[in-house]
Structures are given as structure tokens and as C-alpha cells.
Amino acid sequence: QWSGRLPTANSAGSSFGQQTLAGRKAVAVYFGTFDPPHENHAGLVEFTLSQGLAAEVVVVVNQDNLMKPFAVPAADRVAMVEARFAATEVGRRVTVITSMEEDHPGRA
């Protein structure tokens, strides 16, 4: 039974990168436009991982919005977010997708 508290890197029996909730790996999901992605976005992801709040983070980049005609295209924002984490220590624990990718594979 889950205690209602998220494990941290300092929790008894917890090891960095192996956090679990009821025997399952904890995954954080971070939604946003990321237009542009900046260091505060990266800092939140890195903090989440370094503090043991999740074993991995899925960054979900919102699709293009017709109400924002001057926004950078979603594919370019995904590439920027991926590039930001590619060469970092936490990069292997960050997955970047678009908000439509799950429902419409290959169309994002």
C-alpha cells in the first residue's frame, strides 16, 4: 500500500534512479509549450531526477497552436529540448515526445 509520500534520494531503502511507488518505477510527466525551452525548464527536470522524485521524466511538447501563429513549430521545439538533454548526465532518463504522438504515431 502506498503511503502517500513520494520517495526521495534520502529515503531509507531508496537508491538514486530506482525509485518505486508500490513496486513500480516513478515517472514524472512534464507538459508545456517550451517556446523556447530555457534553463528553468531544464532545471526542473534535473531537480526532479537529482532529488529522486522520479526515475525518469517524459517531456511532452504541446502541438502547434493555430492561435499562436508565430510560435516555433512543435518539431523544432522537440529538437531543441532533445538537444538540451542529449549530452547531459540525465539525458538517458529523459524522453521527449509531442502531445499527439501517443494518439497518432508518426503524425506528430
N, C-alpha and C positions, 0 to 999 in steps of 0.2 A: 504494500500500500504506500502511495506517495505521501510524503509528509507535508507537501505544500510549499516546500522550500527548494529552490534551485541549488544544486551542488556548486561549490566553488573550488578553486585550486587548492584551498587550505582545508577543505572538508576531510574529515577522517575517512580513509579508505579511497579517496579520490586521487587519480593521477592525471596530470595535465594531458588534455586531448582524449581522454577516455571517459568523460562524464556520461552518466546514465540517469534516466528517470525510469523507475520501475523496470530496470534491465534493458532499456533502450538508449541509444545514443541521442543526446540532446542536440538538436539542430535549430539554430536561430534563422529566421527569415526576415530580411530587411528590404522593404519595398520603397521605391522612390523614383523620381524622375531622373535624378543625377545629371542635371543640366545646368552647369557642368558638374562632374564628380570633383570633389575637393577633399582637402586633408581632414576635415571634420567627418566626412563620410568614412574615410579610411580609418580614422582614429576610433570611431565607434565599433567598426568591425574588429580591429586589432585589440581594443579593450575587451570586447566580449570574449574573444578567444584567449587572451592572456590571463584573464581573471577566472577562466574555467567555467564561464556561464553557458558555454556551448562547445561541442567538439568540432562543429563546422558551421559555416554561415552560408546561406543561399541568398545572394543579392538578386532581387527581382527588379529589373529596369522596366518602368512603365512604358507602354507603347506610345507611338506618336499620337498627339492630341490635335485634332483639327482646329481646336480653339486656340492653339498656340502655334501659329504658322511659322514663327521664327525660331522655334526650338530646333536643336540639333537632332537629326534623325536617330531613332532608337538604336539602329545597328551601330552607329558611330559611338553612341553613349556606352553601349555594351563593350565595344572595343576599348574605349578609354578606361572603363572600370577593370576589365580584364588585364590591360597593360599595367595598371596601377599595382595590382597584386601579383603579377606574373613572377617577378624576381624577388619577392619578399619571403620571409620565413613562414608567414601564414598562408601564402598563396595556394599551397596544395590543399588547404582546408576551406577555401572559398570557391563557390560555384556561382557563376553569373548567368542568368537567364533573362528572357523578356517575359512580360506578363501573359503573352499569348502562347508561348512556347508549349506549355503543358497541354492546352486545349487544341492547339493547331500545330503539331510538329512540322517543322520545315517551312512554315509560313511566317514565322516571326521576323 
